[in-house]
Each structure stands twice: as structure tokens, then as C-alpha cells.
Amino acid sequence: MIDDGPETRSLLTTALHVRRWVDEVASGCPYPSLDALVGVADLAARPLSTAEVDEALSAHPRIGATTTGLSTAEQSASATDDPALVAAMDAGNRAYEERFGRIFLIRAAGRSRTEILDELHRRLGLSDDDESAEVADQLRQIALLRLRTLFAS
């Protein structure tokens, strides 16, 4: 049983740093199962406002940067020592930040550095509105994966 206590709220914030989402998901406690929690969390993250995306991004590291905690595990498949890929990712991150005014965010879990870089280049061609929707969906995907890790026990 997942109850509405300080530990639950802390874990929810770790999954997605959006106060409205944390409050909405926590208000449904207690949850009889992890699947029930994830179902409510999924719906509560659709959609995230522009302000909520900014709030969430404030807690995310740049792809390819030194990470800690969950971000380390999520980016482990994409880790590389290939200097060409590292340089390409740095250049892509800079281009994205110039274009959209925020860090590039992607669900890195299960993706190689090459796949992430290809996706970064594709997304550079999106309109501002399409990219905002993409970032919100990536945040939702990351949050749902994190919930399964954080509440697994």
C-alpha cells in the first residue's frame, strides 16, 4: 500500500519535479499497487504546462553531463568515451539550447548515445510547439520509469 506521507511526496518529487503533479498524485493515496499509482501518475502528467516543463527541467542534468542518482542509471546505456560522440553531443546540446532556450531532455534509458544524438538532431527541426509537447512527453516517460524504480519495494 502506497500512502500519502512525506516519504511518498519526496519520491514523487524525485520522479517528476512538478508541484501540481506531486499534489495531484499524492491526493489519490493510498494506492493498492504500484500499477495503480503509475496509472494515476500517467494521467496527471497529461499535459504538463510550459511552466511545469520549466519547473521539471530545473531538476534535470544535461544529457552527457556528470550525473548522480537516477540520472546515472538512466544514462548508463548511452555512456561513451568516444571523443567524436562526446563532441557531437556537446555541440548538439549547445545548438538545442540556443534554439529552444532550455536543456535537451530525452528518456535516455535504453538508448545508445548515437540514438540520442539522432533524436536531438531530429528535434532541432521541430517547431517550438511541437518540441514543447515532445519535452512534456519525455518528462512523463521518465517519471513513469522512475516511479517503477522508486516504489519497487
N, C-alpha and C positions, 0 to 999 in steps of 0.2 A: 504494500500500500504506500503510495506516494502522497505525503501530507503537505500542507501549506505552512512550512516553518522557515526559519532563517536559512537553514542549510539548503532547502529546496530552492528558495529565491536566489541564493548565491550561485547554485549550479545552473539555474535558468539563465542568469545574467552571463555566466561563462559561455553558455551555448549561443546566446544572442543578446548583445548588449543594447537592448531597446526596452526602456522602462514600461511603455504601454503593453508590449508583448509579454514581458515578465508578469505584470499585474494581471493581465487577462488569462494567461495560462495558470498562474498560481490561484486565481479565484475559482478555478474548477476543481481544486483539490478537495478531498482526496481522490486520487486516481487508483483504480483497482489493478492496473497493469501498466507496464511501460508502453505497450501499444496504444492504450487509451490516452496516455499523456502525449505521445507523439502525434496522434490524430488531432487532438485539440491544438497542439503547438503548430502543426502544419496549417490548419485553417486560420489561426490567429496571425500568421505571418503572410497572409494573402489579403491585400497587398501591404507592403511597407511603404510609408510615405517617404518623400525625399528627405525630410528632416530625420526620419527614423533610419534611413540608409546612412546618412551622415553620422548619426549617433552610433550606429553599429560599427561603421568603418573606423571610428576613433579608437576602437579596441582591437583592430586587426593589424598585424605586421604586413609589410610589403612582401610580396612573393619573392622568394630567393634571399630574403634578409635573414639574419640570425634570428631564430625563433626559440620560444620556450613553451613548455606545457603542451596543450593540444595541438598547437600550430606545428610543433616539431614533428609529431607523429603524422599529421595530415600532409605535410610537405615532404615526408621522408622518401616517398617513391620518386619524387621529382628532383631529389638532391643530385648534384653533379659537380665534378671537379673539372669538366671540360671547359677550358678558358673561352672557347668560342661561344658556347651556350651561355655561360655566365655573362659575357659581354653583351650578347644579343638580348638577354633578359633585362640587363641593366638599361640598355638603350630603349627597349620596348617599354619598360616601366616609365622611363622619363618621357617618352612620346605620349604614352597614355595620360600621364599626369598633366602634361601640357595641354592635351586635347580636352580632357574631361575635368581637370581640376581636383582630382582625388586619386587615391591609390587604385591600382588594378586589383580586383578581387575575383577569385575563382575558387570553386571547390577543387582543391588540389589533390585530395585523397584519391588514390588510384590512377592518377595521371602522371605521365612522364614529363620531364622538362620540355621536350620537343612538342608534346601535345599542348602544354600550357602556352608555350610561345606561339604556336599556330593559332590558338584560340585568342590570344592577345591581339595578334595581327588582324584576325577576322573582326574582332570587336572594335578595333580602331576605326573601321569603316562604317560603324553603325551611327544612326542619328542619336542625338542626346537623349531623346525619349526612349528609344529602343534600348540604349545602353543602360539607362536608369532602371528599366524593367529587368534587364539581364542581371544587373548587380543585385537587385532585390531578390531575384530568384536564386542566385548563387548564395546569398546570405541565408535564405530559407533552407537550402540544401545542406549547407554547413551546419546550421542549427540542429536540424533533424539528425544528422550523423553524430553530432556532439551529444545530443540527448541520449542516444543509444549507448554511448561510451560512459557518460557521466552517471547515468541511472542504471547501469547494467547490474549492479549488485542490489 
